Amino acid sequence: MWSWSSRDVIYQGNEIAFIRDGGRGDRTAFDYDSHCSGYQIHQYNYTHHNSGGQMLHMNGLSSSDIENYIPNTKINRFNISAYEPFETWCSANTKLSFVYNNVYYRSVLSTTIKKC
């Protein structure tokens, strides 16, 4: 689920599974996507067996959005992630990202958080 060009988004109570990379690189269950503003909250979700893991953090607004700028705060909490290679990884400047109180289940040792 991706929140491209959105404002004040809440994803809650979802199950997302078996997402695979179709050659475009999108393979995570959730994506704090570009051109978003306000709050993006992901809570009480269950993700499993996604090839990219639970979450991708993008940078929010582009420079063309500056005149209508509203800070983009990302909150990822109270979720369960199982059998996924990465829990959370970042691809851009994510100063207002908060990840806490999530459960990650793995059958083998895996990377937890990629450097932002």
N, C-alpha and C positions, 0 to 999 in steps of 0.2 A: 504494500500500500504506500503510495507516494503522494505527498501533499504539495505538488507543484503549484506555485503562484497562489498560495492560500493565506488566509489570515485567521488566527485563533482556531486551531484545529485540535480536536481530541479524538484519539483512537482508543477505544476501550472495549473489552470483552470479545476480542477476536481470536480466532485460531487460524494461523497461516502456516502452511506446510508444503514441502516438496517444490519450492521455487528453484529453478535451474537457470543457468546462464544461457540465454538464447542467442548469444553472439553480440549482444549490445551492452553487456556488463551489468545490467540490473539483475541482482540475484539475492538481495537481502529481503527479509520479510517487510521491514519498514525502512523508509527513507525520509529523513528530514531534508526535504528537497530545496532547490533554489527558488528565488523570487518569493519567499514566504516572509510574513511579518507577524508580530504579536507572539502568542504562545503556540507551540506545537507540543502537545502532551500525549505520550504513549503510556498507558497504564492498564494493568489487569488483563494483559494479553498472553496467549500461549503460542509460541512459535517452535517448530521442530523440523528437522531434516531439510533445512534450506541451505543451498550450497554456499551462500554468502554470509549466512548467520542472521542474527536478529536485526541489526541496525546499521545504517549508513548515515553519517552526519555530513551534510553539504553546508555551504557557507551562508545560505540565506539570501539576502538581497544583492542584486548586481548594482554596478555604479549608475545605471540608468534609472534605478528606483530611488535614488537619494532624495529627490525633492519631496517624496511622500514617505520618507523613512520612518518606520516604527521598529524598534529593536526586536530581533527574532530570538526568543528564549525557548530553548529545547529542553524538555523534561522527559526522561525515560526512567520509569519507576514501577515497582510492584509487578513485574512481568516474569514469566517463566520461559526459558529457552532450553531446548533439549536436542542433543545430537546434531549440533551445528558447529562449523569450524571456527568461527569467530563470534564473540558475544557482541561487541560494539566496535566499529572502526570509523575513523574520520578521514575525510579527503580534503578538508579545507579548514579555514580559521573558524573555530567553534568556541569562542570566548564565553558565550552564554549557554553552554550545554551542561546539563546536570544528569548524571547517571547514578542511581542509588537504589538500594533495597530490591534488587533483582535476583532471581535464582537461575544459575546456569548449571545444567547437568551434562556431564560428559562421561563416556565410557573409557576414554583415553585422555592423556594430557594434551591440552591445546592452548593456543594463544588467547589471551583474555581481552586486552584493549590495544588496538593499534595506535601508534603515535599520531596525534592531531597536528 
